Amino acid sequence: MKENRIPLIVCSRVGLKGLVMHTEMAHIFRQAKDGFFMFSRFWLGERLKSGIIKKDGHDGIPGQGFGGALLH
């Protein structure tokens, strides 16, 4: 990661501990001339378990599953 000037990545899960965990996130810090840039990535609903959402992550509409709809 040093060759890419990335000294730190912070990852976390969001939810109510012991009840439901629903989102994963990562904050990537890259060194810049005057400090740091922070890039964030969120996987909203990644950890939800529901009978409505199929195992492949789609809700019945190809390309429009939980993850797919949020990437457009």
C-alpha positions in Angstrom: 0.0 0.0 0.0 3.0 2.3 0.5 3.7 2.5 -3.3 0.1 3.8 -3.7 0.5 6.4 -0.9 -2.3 4.7 1.1 -1.2 4.7 4.8 -4.6 3.8 6.3 -7.9 1.9 5.5 -10.7 1.9 8.1 -13.4 -0.7 7.7 -16.6 -1.0 9.7 -20.1 -2.6 9.9 -23.2 -0.6 10.7 -26.3 -1.8 12.5 -27.7 -2.6 15.9 -25.3 -5.0 17.6 -26.9 -8.3 18.3 -30.1 -7.3 16.4 -29.3 -6.5 12.8 -26.1 -5.6 10.9 -26.9 -4.1 7.5 -24.1 -2.2 5.9 -20.3 -2.5 5.4 -18.1 0.4 4.7 -14.4 1.3 4.0 -12.7 4.7 4.3 -9.4 4.7 2.3 -6.9 7.5 3.0 -4.4 8.5 0.4 -1.5 10.9 1.0 -1.6 14.2 -0.9 0.8 17.1 -1.0 -1.2 19.1 1.5 -2.6 16.3 3.7 -4.9 13.4 2.8 -7.8 12.5 0.5 -10.4 10.2 1.9 -12.4 7.9 -0.4 -15.3 6.0 1.0 -17.1 2.9 -0.2 -20.4 1.7 1.2 -22.1 -1.7 0.6 -25.7 -0.7 1.7 -27.8 -3.6 2.8 -24.9 -6.0 2.2 -25.5 -7.9 5.4 -29.3 -8.0 5.3 -30.8 -11.4 5.3 -34.3 -11.6 3.8 -36.4 -14.1 2.1 -37.4 -11.5 -0.5 -33.8 -11.1 -1.7 -32.5 -14.1 -3.5 -29.1 -15.6 -2.8 -27.5 -14.0 -5.8 -28.5 -10.5 -4.5 -31.2 -9.8 -7.0 -34.8 -9.0 -6.2 -36.1 -10.6 -9.4 -35.1 -7.8 -11.8 -31.8 -8.7 -13.5 -29.2 -6.1 -12.8 -31.3 -4.3 -10.3 -30.5 -6.2 -7.1 -29.7 -4.5 -3.9 -26.1 -4.0 -5.0 -26.8 -3.5 -8.7 -29.3 -0.7 -8.2 -26.9 1.3 -6.0 -24.1 1.1 -8.5 -25.9 3.0 -11.3 
